[in-house]
Amino acid sequence: MSKAVSPKDEARSEVRSDAPMVLGTGHPIHQIMGDVFEELGGKKFVKKWAKENPTEYMKMVMKLAPPPRPTGNTNSGGTVHIHLPEGIQPSPLDVVAEQ
């Protein structure tokens, strides 16, 4: 006996995430992980798990999130050292400090 499928569910089942494709560009284990992700239910599976385990989900998000970009003045009072190879002559774009 087959279950009736709504057009919305049918369209959703045809949509796959990019996980296997993106993960498959690296090591073969990444392709396997992407395939397993899809077989478990993809984003829907992760959403269900996150609702059941919000603390663990947020820990995972914080570990995977890239660090924030610095904004504004990022000089923390430290000294910046710039090393130029010998023989490079100043150009008209260089600012020369007055002495």
Secondary structure, DSSP 8 states (H G I E B T S, - for coil): ------HHHHHHHH---SHHHHHTTS-HHHHHHHHHHHHHTHHHHHHHHHHH-HHHHHHHHHHHS------S----S--------TT----TT------
